[in-house]
Amino acid sequence: MKEFFQTIVFFVLVTIALIFKPLIGLALAILFLILLWKKFFKPIIEIKTNFAMFYNKKIGTKNDLTSLDDIEEGLRTIYKFYENLENEVEKLNFYIDVLLDLPNDAIVIFDENSRIKKVNQKFKEICSKWKTADEVTGKLYWEVIRDFELNEFIKEALYNLKVGDKTTKEIEVSDKIYYASASKTNSGDIILLLSDISLQKELANIKRELIDNISHELKTPLSNIKGYIETIEDEIKNYRGKKGKLQEILNYIAPLKRNTERLIHIINDLLILSEIESGVKFEDERINFKDLLQDILRLYDKSLKDKGLSCEIDVSDKLPEFWGDKFKLEQMLSNLIDNAIKYTEKGGIKIKIDSVGKDKIKISVEDTGIGIPKEHIPRIFERFYVVDKSRSRQLGGTGLGLSIVKHVVLSYGGEIKVESKVGVGTKFEILLPARKKG
């Protein structure tokens, strides 16, 4: 306001000078114009230019805003834009409040400076065990959370996550197991969600223990039954008298023996699957896939010869280093090869192990068998799922083999794909990341 009055006074002096002293008045008029340019016109032009840039950036259109009417319209548009934005922010805050009110999950939001912005009641309940729940907002996360593993997870998320990224981990906090999920927002905030999965884990452990107990309880008596049946079978074969009657008894024993063997196979597969799922590890060793494959194929030499099937093997000599559990990998390959032989009547099987780049191994097992109908492929890795139940029973299948294969592949962070055509054959393809010692 002071500058405005000074300008008016200067203008009056210039006018008087022009009337009484034209030369002095002209000089003062030039100074007055320079003053007007610096004090008023130049700032107005800069404001207009900056406003035009701001307008075009926010609204997403190109407009030079040359007139005052354009600027007025632009201001109205910007006002509406920010009014809508304010409404969206209010909605977002409402959704955040709803999310924070979820009763079963603990939620906490951190800013980019590691300070807590918002928490819900469930999170405060977790913090109450560390007696830090009273006032958590605004505090650094390590001042509130007194669990090393959870703090390391938050630290990793704060410093390594990019906008839109998400990271997850199972973490044990105060004798409970939580599924921790952290994601980074556009504003740089980290949203941490802790879902209590203790009950699910406990049920899964009970289920595994139940399978283990049932399997062990059944395996011994079934093995004994099988042994007795085989003994009776041998004794009857050695007995020379009453051949007709004895043959009739043998006819009853044969299916009894076959079903007992099937039950034993199912129990063995259940034990293997339970062992893999529980994460039981043997000592890792450097895997020589060529030797491993040859050891497995020795077990199937007779089956291949009996059916007149060919077996082509191609194992690269330049595979990436892979350390793993030899037993698991044997189960994976054995089940694929066993299926290929069982469901192939003519032609043969092809097994290829090769490298993909420098850090992956590709294993393919291909047969010329009966194939799998398209509608069954999504379910073949489920436990006890079989495409043809009568044929599977006849061949001694348990319906667990491919489930074992998938669990082994996933345990190594790999992928498995299936290609199949009825009457042509099936191809299983496994991709495993290279694994170095340790």
C-alpha positions as CSV (number, residue, x, y, z in Angstrom):
1,M,0.0,0.0,0.0
2,K,2.9,2.3,0.8
3,E,4.4,1.7,-2.6
4,F,1.1,2.5,-4.3
5,F,0.9,6.0,-2.6
6,Q,4.5,6.7,-3.4
7,T,3.7,5.9,-7.1
8,I,0.7,8.3,-7.0
9,V,2.8,11.1,-5.5
10,F,5.5,10.4,-8.1
11,F,2.9,10.6,-10.9
12,V,1.6,14.0,-9.6
13,L,5.2,15.4,-9.6
14,V,5.8,14.1,-13.1
15,T,2.6,15.8,-14.3
16,I,3.5,19.1,-12.6
17,A,7.0,19.0,-14.1
18,L,5.7,18.3,-17.6
19,I,3.5,21.4,-17.3
20,F,6.1,23.8,-15.9
21,K,9.4,22.2,-16.8
22,P,8.9,20.0,-19.8
23,L,12.5,18.7,-20.1
24,I,12.7,17.8,-16.4
25,G,9.2,16.4,-16.6
26,L,10.2,14.2,-19.6
27,A,13.1,12.8,-17.7
28,L,10.9,12.1,-14.7
29,A,8.3,10.5,-17.0
30,I,10.9,8.1,-18.3
31,L,12.0,7.2,-14.7
32,F,8.3,6.8,-13.8
33,L,7.7,4.3,-16.6
34,I,10.8,2.3,-15.5
35,L,9.5,2.3,-12.0
36,L,6.1,1.1,-13.2
37,W,7.7,-1.7,-15.2
38,K,9.8,-2.9,-12.3
39,K,7.2,-2.5,-9.5
40,F,4.0,-3.5,-11.3
41,F,4.1,-4.7,-14.9
42,K,7.0,-7.0,-14.7
43,P,5.7,-8.9,-11.6
44,I,2.3,-9.1,-13.2
45,I,3.7,-10.7,-16.4
46,E,5.8,-13.1,-14.3
47,I,2.7,-14.0,-12.2
48,K,0.7,-14.6,-15.5
49,T,3.5,-16.7,-17.0
50,N,3.9,-18.8,-13.8
51,F,0.2,-19.2,-13.4
52,A,-0.1,-20.3,-17.1
53,M,2.6,-23.0,-16.5
54,F,0.9,-24.1,-13.3
55,Y,-2.5,-24.2,-14.9
56,N,-1.3,-26.2,-17.9
57,K,0.6,-28.7,-15.7
58,K,-2.3,-29.3,-13.3
59,I,-5.2,-29.2,-15.7
60,G,-3.4,-31.0,-18.5
61,T,-4.2,-28.5,-21.3
62,K,-2.2,-25.8,-23.2
63,N,-3.5,-22.3,-22.7
64,D,-1.4,-19.1,-22.9
65,L,-4.0,-17.1,-20.7
66,T,-3.3,-13.9,-22.7
67,S,-6.2,-11.9,-21.4
68,L,-7.6,-11.0,-18.0
69,D,-10.7,-13.0,-18.9
70,D,-8.6,-16.0,-19.6
71,I,-6.9,-15.7,-16.2
72,E,-10.2,-15.3,-14.5
73,E,-11.5,-18.4,-16.1
74,G,-8.3,-20.2,-15.3
75,L,-8.6,-19.3,-11.6
76,R,-12.1,-20.6,-11.6
77,T,-11.0,-23.9,-13.2
78,I,-8.1,-24.2,-10.7
79,Y,-10.6,-23.5,-7.8
80,K,-12.9,-26.3,-9.0
81,F,-9.9,-28.6,-9.5
82,Y,-8.7,-28.2,-5.9
83,E,-12.3,-28.3,-4.6
84,N,-12.7,-31.7,-6.2
85,L,-9.2,-32.7,-4.9
86,E,-10.2,-31.7,-1.4
87,N,-13.3,-33.9,-1.7
88,E,-11.2,-36.8,-2.9
89,V,-8.9,-36.3,0.1
90,E,-11.8,-36.4,2.4
91,K,-13.1,-39.6,0.8
92,L,-9.6,-41.1,1.1
93,N,-9.3,-40.1,4.8
94,F,-12.8,-41.7,5.3
95,Y,-11.6,-45.0,3.7
96,I,-8.4,-44.9,5.8
97,D,-10.5,-44.5,8.9
98,V,-12.6,-47.5,7.8
99,L,-9.5,-49.5,7.2
100,L,-8.1,-48.6,10.5
101,D,-11.3,-49.8,12.2
102,L,-10.8,-53.3,10.9
103,P,-11.0,-55.5,14.1
104,N,-8.7,-58.4,13.1
105,D,-5.7,-56.7,11.5
106,A,-3.2,-54.3,13.0
107,I,-2.5,-51.3,10.7
108,V,0.1,-48.6,11.0
109,I,1.1,-45.8,8.6
110,F,4.7,-44.4,8.7
111,D,5.9,-41.3,6.9
112,E,9.1,-41.1,4.9
113,N,11.0,-39.9,8.1
114,S,10.2,-43.2,9.9
115,R,7.5,-41.5,12.1
116,I,4.1,-43.1,12.9
117,K,1.2,-41.1,11.3
118,K,-1.8,-43.3,12.1
119,V,-2.5,-46.6,13.9
120,N,-5.6,-48.6,14.8
121,Q,-6.7,-50.2,18.0
122,K,-5.4,-53.6,17.1
123,F,-1.9,-52.2,16.7
124,K,-2.1,-50.5,20.1
125,E,-3.1,-53.9,21.6
126,I,0.1,-55.4,20.2
127,C,2.2,-52.4,21.4
128,S,0.6,-52.7,24.9
129,K,2.8,-55.8,25.5
130,W,5.8,-53.4,25.2
131,K,3.9,-50.7,27.3
132,T,4.4,-48.2,24.5
133,A,0.8,-47.8,23.4
134,D,-0.3,-44.6,25.1
135,E,0.9,-42.0,22.6
136,V,2.4,-43.5,19.4
137,T,1.5,-40.9,16.8
138,G,4.5,-38.8,15.8
139,K,7.0,-41.2,17.4
140,L,9.8,-43.0,15.5
141,Y,8.8,-46.6,14.9
142,W,11.6,-48.1,16.9
143,E,10.5,-46.1,19.9
144,V,7.2,-47.9,19.9
145,I,7.9,-51.4,18.4
146,R,10.2,-53.5,20.5
147,D,10.6,-56.5,18.3
148,F,13.9,-56.9,16.3
149,E,12.5,-58.9,13.3
150,L,9.5,-56.6,12.8
151,N,11.7,-53.5,13.1
152,E,14.1,-54.9,10.4
153,F,11.1,-55.6,8.2
154,I,9.9,-52.0,8.6
155,K,13.4,-50.6,8.0
156,E,13.7,-52.7,4.8
157,A,10.3,-51.4,3.6
158,L,11.1,-47.7,4.4
159,Y,14.5,-47.7,2.6
160,N,14.1,-50.2,-0.3
161,L,10.4,-50.1,-1.4
162,K,9.5,-48.0,-4.5
163,V,6.2,-46.3,-5.0
164,G,3.6,-49.0,-5.7
165,D,5.8,-51.9,-4.5
166,K,4.8,-54.4,-1.9
167,T,6.7,-56.8,0.4
168,T,5.4,-59.6,2.6
169,K,6.8,-61.8,5.3
170,E,5.7,-64.1,8.1
171,I,6.9,-62.7,11.4
172,E,6.6,-64.0,15.0
173,V,5.8,-61.2,17.4
174,S,5.1,-61.9,21.1
175,D,4.4,-65.6,20.6
176,K,2.0,-65.0,17.7
177,I,2.6,-65.4,14.0
178,Y,1.6,-62.5,11.8
179,Y,1.5,-62.1,8.0
180,A,3.2,-58.7,7.5
181,S,2.5,-56.8,4.4
182,A,4.1,-53.4,3.6
183,S,3.4,-51.1,0.6
184,K,4.6,-47.6,-0.4
185,T,2.1,-44.9,-1.4
186,N,2.6,-42.1,-3.9
187,S,3.2,-39.7,-1.0
188,G,6.1,-41.8,0.3
189,D,4.2,-43.2,3.2
190,I,4.5,-46.9,4.2
191,I,1.3,-48.8,5.1
192,L,2.0,-51.8,7.3
193,L,-0.7,-54.5,7.7
194,L,-0.3,-57.3,10.3
195,S,-2.7,-60.2,10.0
196,D,-2.7,-62.7,12.8
197,I,-2.3,-66.2,11.2
198,S,-1.5,-68.0,14.4
199,L,-4.6,-70.1,14.3
200,Q,-4.2,-71.1,10.7
201,K,-0.6,-72.1,11.4
202,E,-1.6,-74.1,14.4
203,L,-4.3,-75.9,12.4
204,A,-1.8,-76.6,9.6
205,N,0.6,-78.1,12.2
206,I,-2.2,-80.2,13.7
207,K,-3.2,-81.4,10.2
208,R,0.4,-82.3,9.4
209,E,0.8,-84.1,12.8
210,L,-2.4,-85.9,12.2
211,I,-1.3,-87.1,8.8
212,D,2.1,-88.1,10.2
213,N,0.5,-90.0,13.1
214,I,-2.1,-91.8,11.0
215,S,0.5,-92.7,8.3
216,H,2.9,-94.1,10.9
217,E,0.1,-96.0,12.7
218,L,-1.2,-97.6,9.5
219,K,2.2,-98.3,7.8
220,T,3.4,-101.0,10.2
221,P,0.3,-103.1,10.3
222,L,-0.2,-102.8,6.5
223,S,3.4,-103.9,6.0
224,N,2.8,-106.9,8.3
225,I,-0.4,-107.8,6.4
226,K,1.4,-107.6,3.1
227,G,4.2,-109.9,4.5
228,Y,1.7,-112.5,5.7
229,I,-0.2,-112.4,2.4
230,E,3.1,-113.0,0.5
231,T,4.0,-115.9,2.9
232,I,0.6,-117.5,2.4
233,E,0.9,-117.0,-1.4
234,D,4.4,-118.7,-1.4
235,E,3.1,-121.6,0.7
236,I,0.1,-122.2,-1.5
237,K,2.2,-122.1,-4.6
238,N,4.5,-124.8,-3.1
239,Y,1.6,-127.0,-2.1
240,R,1.0,-129.6,-4.8
241,G,-2.4,-131.0,-3.8
242,K,-5.9,-129.7,-4.5
243,K,-4.7,-127.3,-7.2
244,G,-8.2,-126.1,-8.2
245,K,-9.1,-125.1,-4.6
246,L,-5.7,-123.5,-4.0
247,Q,-6.0,-121.5,-7.2
248,E,-9.3,-120.2,-6.1
249,I,-7.7,-119.0,-2.8
250,L,-4.9,-117.4,-4.8
251,N,-7.5,-115.4,-6.8
252,Y,-8.8,-113.9,-3.6
253,I,-5.4,-113.1,-2.2
254,A,-4.2,-111.3,-5.4
255,P,-6.6,-108.2,-5.1
256,L,-6.0,-108.2,-1.3
257,K,-2.3,-107.9,-1.9
258,R,-2.7,-105.3,-4.7
259,N,-4.9,-103.0,-2.5
260,T,-2.5,-103.4,0.5
261,E,0.4,-102.3,-1.7
262,R,-1.7,-99.3,-2.9
263,L,-2.4,-98.2,0.7
264,I,1.3,-98.5,1.5
265,H,2.2,-96.3,-1.5
266,I,-0.4,-93.7,-0.5
267,I,1.0,-93.6,3.1
268,N,4.6,-93.3,1.8
269,D,3.6,-90.4,-0.5
270,L,1.7,-88.7,2.4
271,L,4.8,-89.0,4.6
272,I,7.0,-87.5,1.8
273,L,4.5,-84.7,1.2
274,S,4.2,-83.9,4.9
275,E,7.9,-83.8,5.2
276,I,8.3,-81.4,2.3
277,E,5.5,-79.1,3.5
278,S,6.9,-79.0,7.0
279,G,10.1,-77.6,5.6
280,V,12.3,-80.4,7.1
281,K,15.7,-80.0,5.5
282,F,18.5,-82.5,4.9
283,E,22.0,-81.0,4.4
284,D,22.2,-79.3,1.0
285,E,24.7,-80.7,-1.4
286,R,26.0,-79.8,-4.9
287,I,23.6,-81.5,-7.3
288,N,24.9,-83.3,-10.3
289,F,21.7,-83.6,-12.4
290,K,23.2,-86.1,-14.9
291,D,24.2,-88.6,-12.1
292,L,20.9,-88.0,-10.3
293,L,18.9,-88.8,-13.4
294,Q,20.9,-91.9,-14.2
295,D,20.4,-93.2,-10.7
296,I,16.6,-92.7,-11.0
297,L,16.3,-94.3,-14.5
298,R,18.0,-97.5,-13.2
299,L,14.9,-98.0,-11.1
300,Y,12.7,-97.8,-14.3
301,D,14.9,-99.9,-16.7
302,K,12.6,-103.0,-16.4
303,S,9.4,-100.9,-16.8
304,L,10.7,-99.3,-20.0
305,K,11.8,-102.6,-21.4
306,D,8.6,-104.4,-20.5
307,K,6.6,-101.7,-22.4
308,G,9.0,-101.4,-25.2
309,L,9.5,-97.6,-24.6
310,S,12.4,-95.5,-25.7
311,C,14.0,-93.0,-23.3
312,E,16.0,-90.1,-24.7
313,I,18.2,-88.1,-22.2
314,D,19.8,-84.8,-22.9
315,V,21.6,-83.2,-19.9
316,S,23.8,-80.1,-20.5
317,D,27.4,-80.1,-19.2
318,K,27.1,-76.3,-18.5
319,L,24.4,-76.1,-16.0
320,P,24.5,-73.3,-13.3
321,E,25.6,-74.3,-9.8
322,F,22.7,-75.8,-7.8
323,W,22.8,-76.8,-4.2
324,G,19.8,-78.6,-2.8
325,D,18.2,-81.5,-1.0
326,K,18.9,-84.6,-3.1
327,F,16.0,-86.5,-1.7
328,K,13.5,-83.8,-2.6
329,L,14.8,-83.6,-6.2
330,E,14.8,-87.4,-6.5
331,Q,11.1,-87.4,-5.5
332,M,10.3,-84.6,-8.0
333,L,12.0,-86.3,-11.0
334,S,10.9,-89.8,-10.0
335,N,7.2,-88.8,-9.9
336,L,7.3,-87.2,-13.3
337,I,9.2,-90.1,-14.9
338,D,6.9,-92.7,-13.2
339,N,3.8,-90.9,-14.6
340,A,5.3,-90.6,-18.1
341,I,6.0,-94.4,-18.2
342,K,2.7,-95.4,-16.6
343,Y,0.5,-93.5,-19.1
344,T,2.5,-94.2,-22.2
345,E,1.8,-97.4,-24.2
346,K,3.9,-96.7,-27.3
347,G,6.7,-94.4,-28.3
348,G,8.8,-93.2,-25.4
349,I,9.8,-90.4,-23.1
350,K,12.3,-87.5,-23.5
351,I,14.1,-85.9,-20.6
352,K,16.0,-82.7,-21.1
353,I,17.9,-80.6,-18.5
354,D,19.4,-77.4,-19.8
355,S,20.4,-73.9,-18.6
356,V,18.4,-70.7,-19.3
357,G,20.8,-67.8,-19.2
358,K,23.3,-67.9,-16.4
359,D,21.0,-68.3,-13.4
360,K,18.2,-70.8,-14.2
361,I,17.8,-74.5,-14.9
362,K,15.1,-75.9,-17.1
363,I,13.9,-79.5,-16.7
364,S,11.5,-81.0,-19.2
365,V,9.9,-84.5,-19.1
366,E,7.9,-85.3,-22.3
367,D,6.0,-88.4,-23.2
368,T,3.9,-89.8,-26.1
369,G,1.2,-91.1,-23.8
370,I,-2.6,-90.7,-23.5
371,G,-2.4,-87.0,-22.7
372,I,-4.5,-85.0,-20.3
373,P,-7.9,-83.4,-21.2
374,K,-7.7,-79.6,-21.2
375,E,-10.4,-79.2,-18.5
376,H,-8.4,-81.3,-16.0
377,I,-5.0,-79.5,-16.3
378,P,-5.7,-76.8,-13.8
379,R,-6.4,-79.4,-11.1
380,I,-3.8,-82.1,-11.6
381,F,-1.5,-80.7,-8.8
382,E,-4.2,-81.1,-6.2
383,R,-3.9,-83.9,-3.6
384,F,-5.6,-87.1,-4.6
385,Y,-6.9,-85.6,-7.9
386,V,-6.8,-88.1,-10.7
387,V,-8.0,-87.7,-14.3
388,D,-9.1,-91.4,-14.8
389,K,-9.7,-93.0,-11.4
390,S,-10.2,-96.5,-12.6
391,R,-7.0,-96.4,-14.7
392,S,-5.1,-94.8,-11.8
393,R,-6.1,-97.5,-9.4
394,Q,-5.2,-100.2,-12.0
395,L,-1.7,-98.7,-12.4
396,G,-1.2,-98.2,-8.7
397,G,-1.4,-94.4,-8.7
398,T,-2.0,-92.5,-5.4
399,G,-3.0,-89.1,-6.7
400,L,-0.2,-87.5,-4.7
401,G,2.7,-87.6,-7.1
402,L,2.2,-84.3,-8.9
403,S,1.3,-82.6,-5.6
404,I,4.8,-83.7,-4.3
405,V,6.4,-82.4,-7.6
406,K,4.7,-79.0,-7.2
407,H,5.7,-78.6,-3.6
408,V,9.3,-79.4,-4.3
409,V,9.4,-76.9,-7.2
410,L,7.8,-74.1,-5.1
411,S,10.2,-74.8,-2.2
412,Y,13.0,-73.8,-4.5
413,G,11.2,-70.7,-5.8
414,G,10.6,-72.4,-9.2
415,E,7.8,-72.6,-11.7
416,I,6.1,-75.6,-13.4
417,K,4.1,-75.6,-16.6
418,V,2.1,-78.3,-18.4
419,E,1.4,-78.8,-22.0
420,S,-0.8,-81.8,-23.1
421,K,-2.9,-83.0,-25.9
422,V,-5.1,-86.1,-25.7
423,G,-3.7,-89.0,-27.8
424,V,-0.5,-87.1,-28.4
425,G,1.3,-86.8,-25.1
426,T,2.2,-84.6,-22.2
427,K,5.1,-82.3,-21.4
428,F,6.1,-81.0,-17.9
429,E,8.5,-78.1,-17.8
430,I,10.2,-76.9,-14.6
431,L,12.2,-73.7,-14.2
432,L,14.5,-73.6,-11.1
433,P,16.7,-70.6,-10.1
434,A,20.3,-71.5,-9.6
435,R,21.3,-71.9,-5.9
436,K,24.8,-71.5,-4.6
437,K,26.1,-72.9,-1.3
438,G,24.7,-71.3,1.8
